[in-house]
Amino acid sequence: MVDITNKNPSLKVATAKAMIKVSNLKTIKAIQNDEVPKGNVFAMSKAAGLLGVKKTPFIFPNSYSLPIEFTEITYEIHELEIKILLTVKTIYKTGVEIAAMHGASIVALNMYDMLKPIDKGIEIKNIKLIEKKEKKHHFKNRFKKDLKAAVIVCSDTIFAGKKEDKAGKAVVEKLNECEVQIIDYILIPDEKELIQEKTLKYQQENMDLIIFTGGTGLSVSDVTPDAILPLLDRRIPGIEETIRNYGQDRTPYSMLSRSVAGTIENTLILAIPGSTNGAKESMDAIFPAVLNAFKMLKRSY
């Protein structure tokens, strides 16, 4: 199965279609008048479809067990054809298109089974996905495409060349994925005055985004948040909470991080953990959605 542990849950919607074609209008009338010997075709097929959606991961080896939060099944009769529409919704890390298609096919098969005693010419056809949506995708086009960023690694050992920087490179990689231009990427020691100096320098150079990685822990040398906080016009608690919540699902130690997010005028400042996993997970938690902040910041200044 594909590893989806790095993904954030979001609203997923999928609608699938299946078609049943009967051989004569008598069959349609029998369905409409509830005269089919095996029972009410629409009601029983709907029940079968609901079970089909729920049982999808038991049939398809690569399907995940999803928290199915909504299923709708509707029918449309057009002469000798019955169109089945099945919509599934969930808030999860992966989509529901297989569940929707499986459910629609089960509805069609159940209708076939119920109708075959009175009609030997039934066909099932056109089982297909007709719509797939992910709520977070609606926001992508709102992000600015000309953003500039500086990435600053705060670590005495990395600055001294005793250890390779991997956290900063993970930050750069994520920014590249989001089409944010990296103007500068530097290594500095854990020094409060230097951190403040770099923050103000890049802010005055009209940098859109300044990301510090490292120095957010609890040791006496971890001074990044202490240096940044006095400079901020406003903090953004939602970003900080999202980073910690995302990390806490993956390690019990994320609650000890002092990640900081805030603004100086229209520049967004982020201070995230200095471990490779901590930096990568922090970036995964908030990007690209955090880039929407620049539309609001642009209106403010």
Disulfide bonds with the S-S distance in Angstrom:
none
